[in-house]
Amino acid sequence: RLSNRMVAEVTAPDQKKVIRQLEYYFGDSNLQRDKFLQDEIKKDPEGWISLETMLKFKRLGDMVNGDGKTIVSCLKGSDTKLIQVAEDESKIRRNPEMVVPAFDDNYKRLQKNRTCYVKGFEVDVTLDTLQEFFEPMGSESVYMKRVPLSKQFKGSVFVTFKTQKEADDFMNQTETKYKDTVLTKMTKTAYYDSKKDEKNPSRKQNREDREAQEDRDEGAMERIIKFSGVTDETVGREQILEKVAEVDFTCFERGKAEGFLLVKKGQVAKDLVGKMEQNPVQILGAEKVEFVALEGEEAAKAFQIIKDDREALFKKLKDRKGGKG
């Protein structure tokens, strides 16, 4: 058993580093993939791992100067619930009540969602410093990105947060500073998308076009008007648009009896129809053209028709321009 003097020599900052490192080894993210640690756990029916084995981890061994008793003193002086110390203080284990989640596609997807790319650190910063910086924000692990051959730190990291809320809170910070530097940050998904865009500029343009269209279609279910009763084959889009203002897209072919209007974002179809002075109205030779704001399933079906018609039109225009716009 350690003397009081020896325990006192384990300072609070050092103890914090040791606990953080141990919790990383036995945490969900590492333990799911650490074959060595998994095999060692399986050797004991109760999952205990000897201190001698733990000292084989170089980073941990350096922290405690190769002294397993320091590992025990740090754990016993902490409030960690993840790791337990055996009665004889010769071994440790992950709390068996905390089951390691399956490292399946769903877990990988959720883990990726709560992982962020952060850039703006000095190239000589240490992992301990980075961990201390992100820990108050709820970080689970910090991965330093390095140059493949020289292993020089690039100044950027992937930080995985313990929960999705903590990741969202971090991303929603208006400005995140490290010392005097405002950090660049984005989700891991956005980071990989940006790298793909650098290699394929047309992909970036397509993605931006898609995002712009999704923004343009926001609230579409409340923005659809159906018109019917067009009996005059000379009636075209222009005449229809004279009766309803603020239209974003018209789905109508000359000679047809009915069609759809998608009014502009911010407008409500029901309000626009309600403000019409007359309904039905006469349009050229069509005496009773009626406008109705669609809702629910009818609106959903009409919107799909509008989208298909719009995509076909855009493709036709793009092909006509030789694929340049």
C-alpha positions as a Markdown table, in Angstrom:
| # | Residue | x | y | z |
|---|---|---|---|---|
| 1 | Arg | 0.0 | 0.0 | 0.0 |
| 2 | Leu | 1.3 | 3.5 | -0.8 |
| 3 | Ser | 2.6 | 5.8 | 1.9 |
| 4 | Asn | 0.8 | 9.1 | 2.4 |
| 5 | Arg | 3.9 | 10.9 | 1.1 |
| 6 | Met | 3.9 | 9.0 | -2.2 |
| 7 | Val | 0.2 | 9.6 | -2.7 |
| 8 | Ala | 0.7 | 13.3 | -2.1 |
| 9 | Glu | 3.3 | 13.3 | -4.9 |
| 10 | Val | 0.6 | 12.5 | -7.5 |
| 11 | Thr | -0.6 | 16.0 | -8.1 |
| 12 | Ala | -4.1 | 16.9 | -9.2 |
| 13 | Pro | -3.2 | 17.8 | -12.9 |
| 14 | Asp | -1.2 | 14.5 | -13.2 |
| 15 | Gln | -4.0 | 12.5 | -11.7 |
| 16 | Lys | -6.4 | 14.1 | -14.2 |
| 17 | Lys | -4.2 | 13.1 | -17.1 |
| 18 | Val | -3.9 | 9.5 | -15.9 |
| 19 | Ile | -7.7 | 9.2 | -15.4 |
| 20 | Arg | -8.4 | 10.8 | -18.8 |
| 21 | Gln | -6.0 | 8.3 | -20.5 |
| 22 | Leu | -7.4 | 5.3 | -18.7 |
| 23 | Glu | -11.0 | 6.4 | -19.6 |
| 24 | Tyr | -9.9 | 6.7 | -23.2 |
| 25 | Tyr | -8.4 | 3.1 | -23.2 |
| 26 | Phe | -11.6 | 1.7 | -21.6 |
| 27 | Gly | -14.0 | 4.0 | -23.3 |
| 28 | Asp | -16.5 | 2.9 | -26.0 |
| 29 | Ser | -14.7 | 4.4 | -29.0 |
| 30 | Asn | -11.3 | 2.7 | -28.3 |
| 31 | Leu | -12.4 | -0.5 | -26.7 |
| 32 | Gln | -14.6 | -1.4 | -29.6 |
| 33 | Arg | -11.5 | -1.5 | -31.9 |
| 34 | Asp | -8.6 | -2.2 | -29.6 |
| 35 | Lys | -7.8 | -5.9 | -30.3 |
| 36 | Phe | -5.0 | -6.1 | -27.8 |
| 37 | Leu | -7.1 | -4.8 | -25.0 |
| 38 | Gln | -10.1 | -7.0 | -26.0 |
| 39 | Asp | -7.9 | -10.1 | -25.9 |
| 40 | Glu | -6.4 | -9.2 | -22.5 |
| 41 | Ile | -10.0 | -8.7 | -21.1 |
| 42 | Lys | -11.0 | -12.1 | -22.4 |
| 43 | Lys | -8.1 | -13.8 | -20.5 |
| 44 | Asp | -9.8 | -13.2 | -17.2 |
| 45 | Pro | -13.3 | -14.5 | -16.5 |
| 46 | Glu | -14.2 | -11.2 | -14.7 |
| 47 | Gly | -12.4 | -8.9 | -17.2 |
| 48 | Trp | -9.5 | -7.9 | -14.9 |
| 49 | Ile | -6.3 | -6.6 | -16.5 |
| 50 | Ser | -3.0 | -6.6 | -14.5 |
| 51 | Leu | -1.2 | -3.3 | -13.9 |
| 52 | Glu | 1.9 | -4.9 | -15.6 |
| 53 | Thr | -0.1 | -5.2 | -18.8 |
| 54 | Met | -1.4 | -1.6 | -18.5 |
| 55 | Leu | 2.1 | -0.3 | -18.2 |
| 56 | Lys | 2.8 | -1.7 | -21.7 |
| 57 | Phe | 0.8 | 1.2 | -23.0 |
| 58 | Lys | 3.7 | 3.7 | -23.5 |
| 59 | Arg | 1.8 | 6.9 | -23.0 |
| 60 | Leu | 0.3 | 5.6 | -19.7 |
| 61 | Gly | 3.6 | 4.1 | -18.6 |
| 62 | Asp | 5.4 | 7.4 | -19.2 |
| 63 | Met | 2.7 | 9.3 | -17.2 |
| 64 | Val | 3.2 | 7.2 | -14.1 |
| 65 | Asn | 7.0 | 6.6 | -14.6 |
| 66 | Gly | 6.4 | 2.9 | -14.9 |
| 67 | Asp | 4.8 | 2.6 | -11.5 |
| 68 | Gly | 1.6 | 0.6 | -11.4 |
| 69 | Lys | 0.8 | 1.8 | -7.8 |
| 70 | Thr | 0.4 | 5.3 | -9.2 |
| 71 | Ile | -2.4 | 4.1 | -11.5 |
| 72 | Val | -4.2 | 2.7 | -8.5 |
| 73 | Ser | -3.7 | 5.8 | -6.4 |
| 74 | Cys | -5.1 | 8.0 | -9.2 |
| 75 | Leu | -8.1 | 5.8 | -9.7 |
| 76 | Lys | -8.9 | 5.5 | -6.0 |
| 77 | Gly | -8.6 | 9.3 | -5.6 |
| 78 | Ser | -11.0 | 10.0 | -8.5 |
| 79 | Asp | -14.7 | 9.8 | -9.0 |
| 80 | Thr | -14.6 | 7.8 | -12.3 |
| 81 | Lys | -17.4 | 5.2 | -12.6 |
| 82 | Leu | -16.0 | 3.6 | -15.7 |
| 83 | Ile | -13.0 | 1.8 | -14.2 |
| 84 | Gln | -12.7 | -0.3 | -11.1 |
| 85 | Val | -9.7 | -1.4 | -9.0 |
| 86 | Ala | -9.4 | -5.0 | -7.6 |
| 87 | Glu | -9.3 | -5.5 | -3.8 |
| 88 | Asp | -5.7 | -6.6 | -3.9 |
| 89 | Glu | -4.9 | -3.4 | -6.0 |
| 90 | Ser | -3.0 | -5.5 | -8.6 |
| 91 | Lys | -5.4 | -5.1 | -11.5 |
| 92 | Ile | -8.2 | -2.9 | -13.0 |
| 93 | Arg | -11.1 | -3.4 | -15.3 |
| 94 | Arg | -14.0 | -1.6 | -17.0 |
| 95 | Asn | -17.1 | -1.5 | -15.0 |
| 96 | Pro | -19.0 | -4.6 | -16.2 |
| 97 | Glu | -22.3 | -2.8 | -15.7 |
| 98 | Met | -21.3 | -0.5 | -18.5 |
| 99 | Val | -21.7 | -2.7 | -21.6 |
| 100 | Val | -19.7 | -1.8 | -24.6 |
| 101 | Pro | -22.0 | -0.9 | -27.5 |
| 102 | Ala | -21.8 | -2.9 | -30.7 |
| 103 | Phe | -19.5 | -1.3 | -33.3 |
| 104 | Asp | -22.0 | -1.6 | -36.1 |
| 105 | Asp | -23.0 | 0.7 | -39.0 |
| 106 | Asn | -25.6 | 2.5 | -36.8 |
| 107 | Tyr | -23.0 | 3.3 | -34.1 |
| 108 | Lys | -20.5 | 4.4 | -36.7 |
| 109 | Arg | -23.1 | 6.8 | -38.2 |
| 110 | Leu | -24.0 | 8.3 | -34.8 |
| 111 | Gln | -20.3 | 8.6 | -33.9 |
| 112 | Lys | -19.5 | 10.4 | -37.1 |
| 113 | Asn | -22.4 | 12.8 | -36.5 |
| 114 | Arg | -21.0 | 13.9 | -33.1 |
| 115 | Thr | -17.4 | 14.3 | -34.5 |
| 116 | Cys | -16.2 | 17.7 | -35.6 |
| 117 | Tyr | -13.2 | 18.9 | -37.6 |
| 118 | Val | -11.4 | 21.8 | -35.9 |
| 119 | Lys | -8.5 | 23.8 | -37.3 |
| 120 | Gly | -6.3 | 26.7 | -36.0 |
| 121 | Phe | -3.9 | 25.2 | -33.4 |
| 122 | Glu | -0.1 | 25.7 | -33.3 |
| 123 | Val | 1.8 | 22.8 | -34.8 |
| 124 | Asp | 3.7 | 22.3 | -31.5 |
| 125 | Val | 0.7 | 22.0 | -29.3 |
| 126 | Thr | 0.5 | 18.7 | -27.2 |
| 127 | Leu | -2.3 | 16.2 | -27.0 |
| 128 | Asp | -2.7 | 16.9 | -23.3 |
| 129 | Thr | -3.3 | 20.6 | -24.0 |
| 130 | Leu | -5.9 | 19.8 | -26.7 |
| 131 | Gln | -7.6 | 17.3 | -24.4 |
| 132 | Glu | -7.7 | 19.9 | -21.6 |
| 133 | Phe | -9.1 | 22.5 | -24.0 |
| 134 | Phe | -12.0 | 20.3 | -25.3 |
| 135 | Glu | -12.8 | 18.4 | -22.1 |
| 136 | Pro | -15.1 | 21.2 | -20.6 |
| 137 | Met | -17.1 | 21.1 | -23.8 |
| 138 | Gly | -17.8 | 17.3 | -23.4 |
| 139 | Ser | -15.2 | 15.7 | -25.6 |
| 140 | Glu | -14.8 | 11.9 | -25.7 |
| 141 | Ser | -11.6 | 11.8 | -27.7 |
| 142 | Val | -9.3 | 14.0 | -29.7 |
| 143 | Tyr | -7.4 | 12.8 | -32.8 |
| 144 | Met | -4.5 | 15.0 | -34.0 |
| 145 | Lys | -4.2 | 15.1 | -37.8 |
| 146 | Arg | -0.6 | 14.6 | -38.9 |
| 147 | Val | 1.5 | 14.8 | -42.1 |
| 148 | Pro | 1.8 | 11.1 | -43.3 |
| 149 | Leu | 5.6 | 10.8 | -43.6 |
| 150 | Ser | 7.0 | 13.4 | -41.1 |
| 151 | Lys | 4.2 | 12.9 | -38.5 |
| 152 | Gln | 4.2 | 16.6 | -38.0 |
| 153 | Phe | 0.9 | 17.9 | -36.5 |
| 154 | Lys | -1.1 | 19.8 | -39.0 |
| 155 | Gly | -2.8 | 22.1 | -36.5 |
| 156 | Ser | -6.2 | 20.4 | -37.0 |
| 157 | Val | -8.1 | 17.7 | -35.1 |
| 158 | Phe | -11.1 | 15.5 | -35.2 |
| 159 | Val | -12.9 | 15.8 | -31.8 |
| 160 | Thr | -15.6 | 13.3 | -30.9 |
| 161 | Phe | -18.1 | 14.5 | -28.3 |
| 162 | Lys | -19.8 | 12.2 | -25.7 |
| 163 | Thr | -23.3 | 13.2 | -26.9 |
| 164 | Gln | -24.9 | 14.7 | -30.0 |
| 165 | Lys | -26.1 | 17.6 | -27.9 |
| 166 | Glu | -22.6 | 18.5 | -26.8 |
| 167 | Ala | -21.4 | 18.3 | -30.5 |
| 168 | Asp | -24.3 | 20.6 | -31.5 |
| 169 | Asp | -23.6 | 23.0 | -28.7 |
| 170 | Phe | -20.0 | 23.2 | -29.8 |
| 171 | Met | -20.9 | 23.8 | -33.4 |
| 172 | Asn | -23.5 | 26.4 | -32.5 |
| 173 | Gln | -21.0 | 28.6 | -30.6 |
| 174 | Thr | -20.9 | 31.8 | -32.5 |
| 175 | Glu | -17.1 | 32.0 | -32.1 |
| 176 | Thr | -14.7 | 29.4 | -30.6 |
| 177 | Lys | -11.2 | 30.7 | -29.7 |
| 178 | Tyr | -8.0 | 28.9 | -28.8 |
| 179 | Lys | -5.9 | 31.6 | -27.1 |
| 180 | Asp | -6.3 | 34.5 | -29.6 |
| 181 | Thr | -7.1 | 32.4 | -32.7 |
| 182 | Val | -10.7 | 32.0 | -33.9 |
| 183 | Leu | -11.0 | 28.3 | -34.8 |
| 184 | Thr | -12.3 | 26.9 | -38.0 |
| 185 | Lys | -14.8 | 24.2 | -37.3 |
| 186 | Met | -17.2 | 22.0 | -39.3 |
| 187 | Thr | -18.9 | 18.6 | -38.9 |
| 188 | Lys | -16.8 | 15.6 | -40.0 |
| 189 | Thr | -19.4 | 15.0 | -42.8 |
| 190 | Ala | -19.0 | 18.6 | -44.1 |
| 191 | Tyr | -15.2 | 18.2 | -43.9 |
| 192 | Tyr | -15.1 | 15.1 | -46.1 |
| 193 | Asp | -17.6 | 16.7 | -48.5 |
| 194 | Ser | -15.3 | 19.7 | -48.8 |
| 195 | Lys | -12.4 | 17.4 | -49.6 |
| 196 | Lys | -14.4 | 15.6 | -52.3 |
| 197 | Asp | -15.4 | 19.0 | -53.7 |
| 198 | Glu | -11.8 | 20.0 | -54.0 |
| 199 | Lys | -11.1 | 17.0 | -56.2 |
| 200 | Asn | -14.3 | 17.3 | -58.2 |
| 201 | Pro | -15.6 | 21.0 | -58.5 |
| 202 | Ser | -18.7 | 19.9 | -60.4 |
| 203 | Arg | -19.7 | 17.8 | -57.4 |
| 204 | Lys | -19.6 | 20.9 | -55.3 |
| 205 | Gln | -21.7 | 22.8 | -57.7 |
| 206 | Asn | -24.3 | 20.0 | -57.9 |
| 207 | Arg | -24.4 | 19.8 | -54.1 |
| 208 | Glu | -24.8 | 23.6 | -53.8 |
| 209 | Asp | -27.5 | 23.6 | -56.4 |
| 210 | Arg | -29.3 | 20.8 | -54.5 |
| 211 | Glu | -29.0 | 22.6 | -51.2 |
| 212 | Ala | -30.3 | 25.8 | -52.8 |
| 213 | Gln | -33.3 | 24.0 | -54.2 |
| 214 | Glu | -34.1 | 22.4 | -50.9 |
| 215 | Asp | -34.0 | 25.8 | -49.3 |
| 216 | Arg | -36.2 | 27.1 | -52.1 |
| 217 | Asp | -38.7 | 24.3 | -51.5 |
| 218 | Glu | -39.0 | 24.9 | -47.8 |
| 219 | Gly | -42.7 | 24.8 | -46.7 |
| 220 | Ala | -43.8 | 23.6 | -50.2 |
| 221 | Met | -46.8 | 21.7 | -48.8 |
| 222 | Glu | -48.5 | 25.0 | -47.9 |
| 223 | Arg | -47.6 | 26.7 | -51.2 |
| 224 | Ile | -49.4 | 24.6 | -53.9 |
| 225 | Ile | -52.4 | 25.8 | -55.9 |
| 226 | Lys | -54.3 | 23.6 | -58.4 |
| 227 | Phe | -56.2 | 25.3 | -61.2 |
| 228 | Ser | -58.7 | 23.5 | -63.4 |
| 229 | Gly | -61.4 | 24.3 | -66.0 |
| 230 | Val | -59.1 | 25.5 | -68.8 |
| 231 | Thr | -61.2 | 24.8 | -71.8 |
| 232 | Asp | -59.5 | 27.2 | -74.2 |
| 233 | Glu | -56.4 | 25.7 | -75.8 |
| 234 | Thr | -54.9 | 29.1 | -76.4 |
| 235 | Val | -54.5 | 29.7 | -72.6 |
| 236 | Gly | -50.8 | 29.4 | -71.6 |
| 237 | Arg | -48.7 | 29.9 | -68.5 |
| 238 | Glu | -48.6 | 33.7 | -69.0 |
| 239 | Gln | -52.4 | 34.1 | -68.7 |
| 240 | Ile | -52.5 | 31.9 | -65.6 |
| 241 | Leu | -49.8 | 33.9 | -63.9 |
| 242 | Glu | -51.8 | 37.1 | -64.4 |
| 243 | Lys | -54.4 | 35.8 | -61.9 |
| 244 | Val | -52.0 | 34.7 | -59.1 |
| 245 | Ala | -48.9 | 36.7 | -58.1 |
| 246 | Glu | -45.7 | 35.5 | -56.4 |
| 247 | Val | -45.4 | 32.2 | -58.3 |
| 248 | Asp | -42.1 | 30.3 | -58.2 |
| 249 | Phe | -42.9 | 27.5 | -60.7 |
| 250 | Thr | -45.8 | 26.6 | -63.0 |
| 251 | Cys | -46.6 | 23.0 | -63.9 |
| 252 | Phe | -48.9 | 23.3 | -67.0 |
| 253 | Glu | -48.9 | 22.4 | -70.7 |
| 254 | Arg | -50.9 | 24.4 | -73.2 |
| 255 | Gly | -54.0 | 22.4 | -74.2 |
| 256 | Lys | -54.4 | 20.7 | -70.8 |
| 257 | Ala | -57.4 | 21.4 | -68.6 |
| 258 | Glu | -55.6 | 21.8 | -65.3 |
| 259 | Gly | -52.2 | 22.4 | -63.7 |
| 260 | Phe | -50.3 | 23.4 | -60.6 |
| 261 | Leu | -48.7 | 26.5 | -59.2 |
| 262 | Leu | -45.9 | 26.5 | -56.6 |
| 263 | Val | -46.0 | 30.0 | -55.0 |
| 264 | Lys | -42.8 | 31.6 | -53.8 |
| 265 | Lys | -41.2 | 30.8 | -50.4 |
| 266 | Gly | -42.8 | 32.9 | -47.7 |
| 267 | Gln | -46.2 | 32.9 | -49.4 |
| 268 | Val | -49.2 | 30.7 | -48.3 |
| 269 | Ala | -51.4 | 29.2 | -51.1 |
| 270 | Lys | -54.6 | 29.4 | -49.0 |
| 271 | Asp | -54.0 | 33.1 | -48.3 |
| 272 | Leu | -53.4 | 33.9 | -52.0 |
| 273 | Val | -56.5 | 32.1 | -53.1 |
| 274 | Gly | -58.6 | 33.7 | -50.4 |
| 275 | Lys | -57.5 | 37.2 | -51.6 |
| 276 | Met | -58.6 | 36.6 | -55.2 |
| 277 | Glu | -61.4 | 39.0 | -56.2 |
| 278 | Gln | -63.1 | 36.3 | -58.3 |
| 279 | Asn | -62.8 | 32.5 | -58.2 |
| 280 | Pro | -63.6 | 30.9 | -60.6 |
| 281 | Val | -62.4 | 33.4 | -63.2 |
| 282 | Gln | -62.5 | 33.8 | -66.9 |
| 283 | Ile | -59.2 | 33.4 | -68.8 |
| 284 | Leu | -59.6 | 34.1 | -72.5 |
| 285 | Gly | -62.2 | 31.7 | -73.8 |
| 286 | Ala | -62.2 | 29.6 | -70.6 |
| 287 | Glu | -65.1 | 30.9 | -68.6 |
| 288 | Lys | -64.6 | 29.1 | -65.3 |
| 289 | Val | -61.0 | 28.5 | -64.3 |
| 290 | Glu | -61.0 | 27.6 | -60.6 |
| 291 | Phe | -58.0 | 28.0 | -58.2 |
| 292 | Val | -57.8 | 25.7 | -55.1 |
| 293 | Ala | -55.1 | 25.6 | -52.4 |
| 294 | Leu | -54.1 | 22.0 | -51.8 |
| 295 | Glu | -53.4 | 20.4 | -48.5 |
| 296 | Gly | -52.2 | 17.0 | -47.0 |
| 297 | Glu | -51.9 | 14.1 | -49.4 |
| 298 | Glu | -53.2 | 16.0 | -52.4 |
| 299 | Ala | -50.4 | 18.6 | -51.9 |
| 300 | Ala | -47.8 | 16.0 | -51.5 |
| 301 | Lys | -48.8 | 14.2 | -54.8 |
| 302 | Ala | -48.9 | 17.6 | -56.6 |
| 303 | Phe | -45.5 | 18.6 | -55.3 |
| 304 | Gln | -44.0 | 15.4 | -56.7 |
| 305 | Ile | -45.5 | 16.1 | -60.1 |
| 306 | Ile | -44.1 | 19.7 | -59.9 |
| 307 | Lys | -40.6 | 18.4 | -58.9 |
| 308 | Asp | -40.6 | 15.8 | -61.8 |
| 309 | Asp | -41.7 | 18.5 | -64.3 |
| 310 | Arg | -39.1 | 21.0 | -63.0 |
| 311 | Glu | -36.2 | 18.4 | -63.2 |
| 312 | Ala | -37.2 | 17.5 | -66.7 |
| 313 | Leu | -37.3 | 21.2 | -67.7 |
| 314 | Phe | -33.9 | 21.9 | -66.1 |
| 315 | Lys | -32.3 | 18.8 | -67.8 |
| 316 | Lys | -33.7 | 20.0 | -71.1 |
| 317 | Leu | -32.2 | 23.4 | -70.6 |
| 318 | Lys | -28.9 | 22.0 | -69.5 |
| 319 | Asp | -28.6 | 19.7 | -72.5 |
| 320 | Arg | -29.4 | 22.6 | -74.7 |
| 321 | Lys | -26.5 | 24.5 | -73.3 |
| 322 | Gly | -24.1 | 21.6 | -73.7 |
| 323 | Gly | -24.0 | 20.8 | -70.0 |
| 324 | Lys | -22.5 | 24.2 | -69.0 |
| 325 | Gly | -25.3 | 25.5 | -66.8 |
